[in-house]
Amino acid sequence: MRISYILSIVVSLFFGVLILDYIVRVNDARQDALWEMMNNYSQDGYSSYSSYDDDRDNRLTSEAGLMSLFFFLFYLALQILTLIKLKTKTMKVLTIIGLSLTVIMSSWSGVMMDSPGAISFDEVGIVWVLYAVIMLTFGVIGTVHAFKKKA
């Protein structure tokens, strides 16, 4: 369990940085599409008004959702393993909270992948960062607990 929790800390840090990168990339794609639409409108007038092209930010949003699912599967496996291996009340409570958050985030990621035009990753990505911070905290607590209990 010690190695699993140390790996969880590393994965949480990597996940948080990767999520921040996706937030910036999706936001840049949305801003570029809006600026392009505004420039076409102002130069050519009403006759050649172009609509908002959201292909790039939709693709990045779906990609971020799919990538997140892999991390959620890792956390799900770690939490199930914790529930089986560690028997203290503290770890059981943290594991149940972690499992609940993971299921909610996986569902949200599925919705985001299903309709990326309706929900963009730069709008909701901060919740993924918060999830990574929570999992980092659970990883630190689990590591301390595992070294203390020699599990």
C-alpha positions as CSV (number, residue, x, y, z in Angstrom):
1,M,0.0,0.0,0.0
2,R,2.9,2.4,0.6
3,I,4.0,2.2,-3.0
4,S,0.5,2.7,-4.2
5,Y,0.0,5.8,-2.1
6,I,3.3,7.3,-3.2
7,L,2.4,6.5,-6.8
8,S,-1.0,8.2,-6.1
9,I,0.8,11.4,-5.0
10,V,2.9,11.5,-8.2
11,V,-0.1,10.7,-10.4
12,S,-2.2,13.5,-8.6
13,L,0.5,16.0,-9.3
14,F,0.9,14.9,-12.9
15,F,-2.9,14.9,-13.4
16,G,-3.2,18.4,-12.0
17,V,-0.5,19.8,-14.3
18,L,-2.0,18.0,-17.3
19,I,-5.5,19.4,-16.5
20,L,-4.2,22.9,-16.2
21,D,-2.6,22.5,-19.6
22,Y,-5.9,21.3,-21.1
23,I,-7.7,24.2,-19.6
24,V,-5.3,26.7,-21.2
25,R,-5.4,24.9,-24.6
26,V,-9.2,24.7,-24.7
27,N,-9.5,28.3,-23.7
28,D,-7.0,29.4,-26.3
29,A,-8.9,27.4,-29.0
30,R,-12.2,29.1,-28.0
31,Q,-10.6,32.6,-28.0
32,D,-8.9,32.0,-31.4
33,A,-12.2,30.9,-32.9
34,L,-14.0,33.9,-31.5
35,W,-11.3,36.3,-32.7
36,E,-11.4,34.8,-36.1
37,M,-15.2,35.1,-36.3
38,M,-15.0,38.8,-35.2
39,N,-12.2,39.6,-37.6
40,N,-14.1,38.1,-40.5
41,Y,-17.2,40.0,-39.5
42,S,-15.5,43.4,-39.2
43,Q,-13.5,43.1,-42.5
44,D,-16.2,41.8,-44.9
45,G,-19.4,43.1,-43.4
46,Y,-22.7,41.3,-43.0
47,S,-22.6,39.3,-46.2
48,S,-19.8,37.0,-45.2
49,Y,-20.5,36.7,-41.5
50,S,-18.9,33.4,-40.4
51,S,-20.3,31.3,-37.6
52,Y,-18.3,30.2,-34.6
53,D,-16.1,27.2,-35.4
54,D,-15.9,25.1,-32.3
55,D,-14.3,22.0,-33.8
56,R,-10.9,22.4,-32.2
57,D,-12.1,23.2,-28.7
58,N,-14.7,20.4,-28.9
59,R,-12.0,18.0,-29.9
60,L,-9.8,19.1,-27.0
61,T,-12.7,18.9,-24.6
62,S,-13.4,15.3,-25.7
63,E,-9.7,14.4,-25.5
64,A,-9.5,15.9,-21.9
65,G,-12.5,13.9,-20.9
66,L,-11.1,10.6,-22.3
67,M,-7.7,11.3,-20.7
68,S,-9.4,12.0,-17.4
69,L,-11.2,8.6,-17.4
70,F,-7.8,6.8,-17.3
71,F,-6.9,8.7,-14.2
72,F,-10.3,8.1,-12.7
73,L,-9.8,4.3,-13.3
74,F,-6.5,4.5,-11.5
75,Y,-8.0,6.3,-8.5
76,L,-11.0,3.8,-8.5
77,A,-8.6,0.8,-8.4
78,L,-6.6,2.4,-5.6
79,Q,-9.6,3.2,-3.5
80,I,-11.1,-0.3,-3.9
81,L,-7.7,-1.7,-2.9
82,T,-7.6,0.6,0.1
83,L,-11.1,-0.5,1.1
84,I,-10.0,-4.1,1.0
85,K,-6.5,-3.8,2.6
86,L,-6.8,-1.1,5.3
87,K,-9.5,-1.6,7.9
88,T,-9.4,1.5,10.0
89,K,-12.3,3.9,10.2
90,T,-10.4,6.9,8.9
91,M,-9.3,5.2,5.8
92,K,-12.7,3.6,5.2
93,V,-14.4,7.1,5.4
94,L,-11.8,8.7,3.1
95,T,-12.1,5.8,0.7
96,I,-15.9,6.1,0.5
97,I,-15.6,9.8,0.0
98,G,-13.0,9.2,-2.7
99,L,-15.1,6.6,-4.4
100,S,-18.1,8.9,-4.4
101,L,-16.1,11.7,-5.9
102,T,-14.6,9.4,-8.5
103,V,-18.0,8.2,-9.7
104,I,-19.3,11.7,-9.9
105,M,-16.3,12.9,-11.8
106,S,-16.4,9.9,-14.2
107,S,-20.0,10.6,-14.9
108,W,-19.3,14.3,-15.5
109,S,-16.5,13.4,-17.8
110,G,-18.8,11.1,-19.7
111,V,-21.3,13.9,-20.2
112,M,-18.5,16.2,-21.3
113,M,-17.3,13.7,-23.8
114,D,-20.8,13.0,-25.1
115,S,-21.7,16.7,-25.8
116,P,-18.5,18.8,-25.9
117,G,-20.3,21.7,-27.5
118,A,-22.6,22.1,-24.6
119,I,-20.0,21.9,-21.9
120,S,-16.4,23.1,-22.5
121,F,-13.4,21.9,-20.5
122,D,-12.1,25.3,-19.8
123,E,-15.4,26.1,-18.0
124,V,-15.4,23.0,-15.7
125,G,-11.7,22.2,-15.6
126,I,-11.1,23.9,-12.3
127,V,-13.3,21.1,-10.7
128,W,-10.8,18.6,-12.1
129,V,-8.0,20.5,-10.5
130,L,-9.9,20.5,-7.2
131,Y,-10.4,16.7,-7.6
132,A,-6.6,16.3,-8.2
133,V,-5.9,18.3,-5.0
134,I,-8.4,16.2,-3.0
135,M,-6.8,13.0,-4.3
136,L,-3.3,14.4,-3.5
137,T,-4.5,15.0,0.0
138,F,-6.0,11.5,0.3
139,G,-2.7,10.1,-1.1
140,V,-0.6,12.0,1.6
141,I,-3.0,10.8,4.4
142,G,-2.9,7.3,3.0
143,T,0.9,7.3,2.8
144,V,1.2,8.5,6.4
145,H,-1.3,6.0,7.5
146,A,0.3,3.1,5.6
147,F,3.7,3.9,7.1
148,K,2.2,4.2,10.6
149,K,0.3,1.0,10.4
150,K,2.9,-0.9,8.3
151,A,0.2,-2.1,5.9
